[in-house]
Amino acid sequence: MPIEALLFRIGSEEYAADASQVESVLRLPPAWASAPAPQGADGVAEVNGTAISVFVPFALLDLQSMTVTAQTRLIVTYSETGPKGFVADDVISVVPVDDAGVKPLPAAIARETPRWLRGVITLGDRMLLVLDLCQYVASRERQMDHDGEVTP
């Protein structure tokens, strides 16, 4: 049974996530970084009248800082504490992927990889890392050191 994968871009790289983890995809609200954010979050956005924590994945993926453009999107996903936002530079599409199309990471890499990095898919000549958005948000909520900085 195929799953649907949401394809998105962070920096110059494309990634995939299980579309069933996505509640909605919205334009990033302009004031998302101006309000005080809860511990572990990078900002707050109002979605359907509710303030949600916003997480920017760039630091954990060893990417440079984010530049907000007209294509920047807020991917609304879930956590144990309610809806959360995940920022991507662009959302490309939703594509069907056969269950067998999601390959686990090689064992040598998987041992040192965060739980939110689920595997890889190949689409044509492109290989994309598959992120578990719910796990990523949960890890950001949990992984704070004594200085309030996110620890990988």
C-alpha positions as CSV (number, residue, x, y, z in Angstrom):
1,M,0.0,0.0,0.0
2,P,1.6,3.3,-1.0
3,I,2.0,6.2,1.3
4,E,2.0,9.8,0.3
5,A,5.2,11.7,0.8
6,L,5.3,15.5,1.2
7,L,8.4,16.8,-0.6
8,F,9.9,20.0,0.7
9,R,13.1,22.0,0.4
10,I,15.4,23.3,3.2
11,G,18.3,25.2,1.9
12,S,19.4,23.6,-1.3
13,E,18.3,20.1,-0.3
14,E,15.0,18.3,-0.8
15,Y,13.5,16.2,1.9
16,A,10.4,14.0,2.3
17,A,7.9,13.4,5.2
18,D,4.9,11.1,5.6
19,A,2.0,13.4,4.5
20,S,-0.2,11.7,7.1
21,Q,1.8,13.7,9.7
22,V,0.8,17.0,8.1
23,E,-2.4,18.9,9.1
24,S,-1.8,21.7,6.7
25,V,0.7,23.7,4.8
26,L,0.5,27.5,5.1
27,R,2.4,30.6,4.1
28,L,4.7,31.5,7.0
29,P,3.0,34.3,9.0
30,P,5.1,37.5,8.9
31,A,5.2,38.0,12.7
32,W,6.1,34.4,13.6
33,A,9.5,35.2,15.2
34,S,8.4,38.3,17.1
35,A,6.4,36.8,19.9
36,P,8.1,35.1,22.9
37,A,8.5,31.4,22.1
38,P,8.0,28.5,24.4
39,Q,11.1,26.5,25.5
40,G,12.8,24.8,22.5
41,A,10.8,26.7,19.9
42,D,12.1,29.3,17.5
43,G,8.9,31.3,17.3
44,V,5.2,31.4,17.5
45,A,2.6,31.6,14.8
46,E,-1.2,32.0,14.9
47,V,-3.0,29.3,13.0
48,N,-6.8,29.3,12.9
49,G,-6.9,31.5,16.0
50,T,-4.5,29.3,18.0
51,A,-0.9,30.2,18.8
52,I,1.4,27.3,17.9
53,S,5.2,26.8,18.5
54,V,7.3,27.1,15.4
55,F,10.5,25.1,14.8
56,V,13.2,25.9,12.2
57,P,15.2,22.8,11.4
58,F,18.3,24.5,9.9
59,A,20.6,24.1,13.0
60,L,20.0,20.4,13.4
61,L,20.5,19.7,9.7
62,D,23.7,21.7,9.7
63,L,22.4,24.3,7.3
64,Q,22.9,28.0,7.3
65,S,20.3,30.5,8.6
66,M,17.0,30.9,7.0
67,T,15.9,33.6,4.6
68,V,12.1,34.0,4.4
69,T,10.8,34.3,0.9
70,A,7.4,34.1,-0.8
71,Q,7.9,30.3,-1.0
72,T,8.7,29.8,2.7
73,R,6.0,27.6,4.2
74,L,4.8,26.5,7.6
75,I,4.1,22.8,7.7
76,V,1.6,22.2,10.6
77,T,2.2,18.8,12.3
78,Y,1.4,17.2,15.6
79,S,3.1,16.6,18.9
80,E,2.0,15.2,22.2
81,T,1.1,18.8,23.3
82,G,-0.8,19.8,20.2
83,P,-0.2,21.2,16.7
84,K,3.3,22.6,15.9
85,G,4.8,24.4,13.0
86,F,7.9,23.2,11.0
87,V,9.4,25.8,8.6
88,A,10.6,24.8,5.1
89,D,12.0,27.0,2.4
90,D,9.4,25.6,-0.1
91,V,6.9,22.8,-0.4
92,I,7.3,21.0,-3.7
93,S,4.6,18.4,-4.0
94,V,2.9,15.3,-2.6
95,V,3.8,12.1,-4.3
96,P,2.8,8.4,-3.8
97,V,5.7,6.2,-2.6
98,D,5.4,2.4,-2.4
99,D,6.0,1.1,1.1
100,A,9.0,-0.7,-0.2
101,G,10.3,2.6,-1.6
102,V,11.2,3.9,1.8
103,K,14.6,2.4,2.6
104,P,16.2,2.3,6.1
105,L,19.4,4.2,6.6
106,P,22.6,2.1,6.5
107,A,23.3,0.5,9.9
108,A,26.6,2.4,10.3
109,I,24.8,5.7,9.8
110,A,21.6,4.8,11.7
111,R,23.4,4.2,15.0
112,E,24.4,7.9,15.1
113,T,21.3,9.4,13.5
114,P,18.5,11.1,15.4
115,R,15.2,9.2,15.7
116,W,13.5,11.8,13.5
117,L,15.6,10.8,10.5
118,R,13.6,7.8,9.2
119,G,15.2,6.6,6.0
120,V,15.6,7.5,2.3
121,I,13.5,7.4,-0.8
122,T,14.6,7.5,-4.4
123,L,12.5,9.4,-6.9
124,G,13.9,9.1,-10.4
125,D,17.5,10.3,-10.1
126,R,17.0,12.0,-6.7
127,M,17.6,10.5,-3.3
128,L,15.8,12.2,-0.4
129,L,16.1,11.8,3.3
130,V,12.8,11.1,5.0
131,L,12.1,13.1,8.2
132,D,9.6,12.2,10.9
133,L,8.1,15.6,11.6
134,C,6.4,14.6,14.8
135,Q,9.6,13.0,16.2
136,Y,11.6,16.1,15.2
137,V,9.2,18.5,17.0
138,A,9.1,16.2,20.0
139,S,12.9,16.1,20.1
140,R,13.1,19.9,20.0
141,E,10.7,20.2,22.8
142,R,12.8,17.7,24.9
143,Q,16.4,18.5,24.0
144,M,17.3,21.7,25.8
145,D,20.6,22.2,27.6
146,H,21.1,24.4,30.7
147,D,21.6,27.5,28.5
148,G,18.4,27.1,26.7
149,E,20.2,26.1,23.5
150,V,19.0,23.2,21.4
151,T,21.3,20.2,21.6
152,P,21.5,17.7,18.7
